[in-house]
Amino acid sequence: MDRPYIFCHMFVSLDGKIMGNYMDLPACEAASDLFYDIAFGPEPVYRHQGWLSGRVTTDDNFTHYRTPDLIPHAPTVPAGDFVARQAPMYYVSVDPKGKLGWQSDTLTYETTTAHVVEVLTEQASNDYKAFLRRLGISYLLAGKDTLDYALALEKLKRLFGIQVLMLGGGGVLNWSFLQAGMCDELSLVVAPAADGNPRTQSLFRAQEGLSTDKPISFTLLGAEARAGSALWLRYQVNAKK
């Protein structure tokens, strides 16, 4: 396989939402701990070397919609990808046009620290790439106008040694990877809660220009009831026909 093994690991409500007010309920605490432990705990189930999210998810959780500190008309950077360094764990952000306002080349999620890797297209400006280089943030180029999934994943494996990669939202990115045939397994931690909000993100969402609503089926690998009325569901992603 010329790409990493990819598992989509998500925390969801009973109504399939990956964000919302339901997360504030005490009833979700055990499920939240389970979600973290499965992927990042002392004895993780998945021995992955990185996790990947989209720009909006990254802004919501880490960069908080800051504006990148660009230097206008920065000197032209060398062509191609930029590997700042190797690391035991990577956070991979899909940011096609280069908009995220990073302040460091690392981030910390609870007890997990990761080196940041930006996935850009040729739409990202020279000033933005110079900004990433100043911070020591690695980046790779995959696609001219839109993301080339296969190329991005091949580079993540070849340049950074990522053999197993976690796909972690948002809903548009999750569905786009599934539609592109770039996801092998689905892991869901279901919290015993819901809020019914029709405007918050769901687990999967098709978006015009990125993916279609062609259905995909799954085969159950495991279903476990866990503490606090949480469920852990695992599915194999069936090949598209």
N, C-alpha and C positions, 0 to 999 in steps of 0.2 A: 504494500500500500504506500503510495507516494504522498500521503497526508497522515496526520495523526488520527488515532481512534478518537471519535468525538461522542461525548455523552452530554445531553442537555439536562441540567440539574436545576430544578426550580422549586420554589416555595409558593404554593397556591392556596386560595380559599376554596370553599366548597362550590362557589360559583365561578371558579376558574380564573380568578383575578390574581395578578402577580404584584399588585400594589393596592393600597387603599386603607381606609380607617380600621378595617378589621384587624390589621396588624398590631394595633394598640391594645387589644384585649388581652387580659392575663391568660385566657384560654389558649393563646397562640405561643406562649413562651416555650413550652416543651417542644412543639413542632419546630420553632425557630432554632432551638438548640440542636435538634436532630438534623435539620438541614445543614447546619454548619459542620457538625461532627462527621457526617457522611463524606463530605468532600475535603474538609480542612482540619478535622480534629486530630488528636494524638495518634489514632489508629484509623486513618481514612479508608473508606471502601475502595475509592478510586485513587490510584497512585498516579495522579496527573502532574504535569509540569507547568501548567498554565490554565488560566480561564479567560474567556473572551466575551465581551459585551459590546453593545452599540453605543453611539455617541450620547443619546438621551439618557440611557441607564448610567453611563459614566458621569454625566453632568449631575444627575439626580443624587448620586452616591459619593462622588469623589471630587470633581472639579467645581461643582456648585455654580455653574453658569458664569464663571469668571471669564474675562476677556484675555486672550493670550497677549503677552507682553512682546509685541513684535517691534523690530527695528526696521523702519521703512527703507526699502532699497538696500537691504543687507547684501553683502558680497555673495556672489553666486556659489552655491554649495556644490560639491562633486555630484555627478549624476549617479543614479541608482540608490540602492538601499544603504542604510546606516545601522551597523551593529555596534552599539556603544560598549556592551560587555555581555558576558554570559552570566546566568544566575540560576539558582535552584528552582525559582518560581517566577512566572511572568504573568503580568496582567496585560492582555491584548485588547486594545480598543479600536473598533472599526470607526474611523473618522474620515470619510472619503475626501472631504474638501479641506480638512485641517482647521478645526474651529475650537478645540478644547483648550482651556486655559490652565495648563499644568503649572505647578510651582516646584516640582521635584521629579526626579527620575524613578522614585519609588512611591508606593502607597502601602498603607497598612489596613487590612480588613480584620478586625478583632485581633487575633494573634498571628495572622499570616501577613508577611511582608513580601512584596513582589516588585520586580523591575518592570517598568512600563514599556510596552511596545505599541507604537501607533501603526495601524494599517491605513495607508493613504492611497488615493488614486492620483493620476496626473493633474487633477483639478487643484490639488494643494499647492499653495504658492511657495516660491523660493524663500520668502520672508518667514513663512511658517516652518519650513524645514530647517532654516537657520536657527529659529527659536528652539526647536527640539534639540538640535545639536548643542546649543549653549547649555541646556539643562542636562545633557547626557542621556536623553531619551532615544531609544532605538526606534527606527521606523523602517517600513518596507512599502514598496509601491506595487499595487496589484490592480491593474485596470486603467483605462484611459478616462472614461466618463463615469462608469459604474464599477462596482467591486467585482473583480474576477476571483470568485471563491476558490477555485481549484489552485490558482497561482498563489494566492495568499496562504493557503494551508500548506502547499508544497514548500514555500519559503519558511514558514514557521517550523516545519520539521527539519529542513536542511540547514537553516542558518542558526536556529536556536536549540535544536535537538529535542523539540517537543514531540513526544511519542503519543501521549494521551492529553486531550484538550477538553476542558469543560466549556460548554456553551451556556451562557448565563443571561440571556435576554438582551433587550426587551422582546416583546411579542412579535414585532415585525422582523427582527433579526432571526429569532428562533424559526419562524415559518419560512423565511427566505432560505436558510440553510437546509431545512427539511426538503423544500421544493427543489433545491439544487442537488439533492442526493448526498449532502455533506453532513449527515448526522446518523450515528449508528445505534444510539440507545437513548431512551428517555427515562429520567429519574424524577419522580414527583413526590414531594413531601406535602401532604394535604393537611392543612390546619382545620380544626373543628370550628370554623367561623365563616361568616360571609357578611357583606354590607349592601349588596344589591345595587351598587352604583353603576349605572350604564356607561359612564364616561371614563372609568379607569381601565388600564391596560389588561387585556386577557393574555393567557399563555401563548396563544398563536394569533397572528393577525396578518392577513394578506394586504399588500399595499400596491396600488397600481404603479407599474413601471419596475417593480422589484420582484413581485411574485404573483401567482394566480391563486384561485381558491380550489384548485384541483385536489380532491381528497386523498388522504394518505391513511393507510391502516397500520396497526401495531399488533404485536404478539406479546402477551403478558409473560414476563419472566419471573415476577414475584410480587406478592402483596402481603405486607406485614402491618399488623396493628401494633402501635408503639405507645409509650407513656403519654399521658395527657390527651388521649383520644386522637392522636395523630395517626396518619396512615403513610406508609412508604410504598409507593408503587413503582415498579420497573417494567419497562416495555422495550422490546426490540422494534426498531423501525423497519417496516417491511419495504422491500424494493418497490419503486413506482412501476406501474404497468401501463 
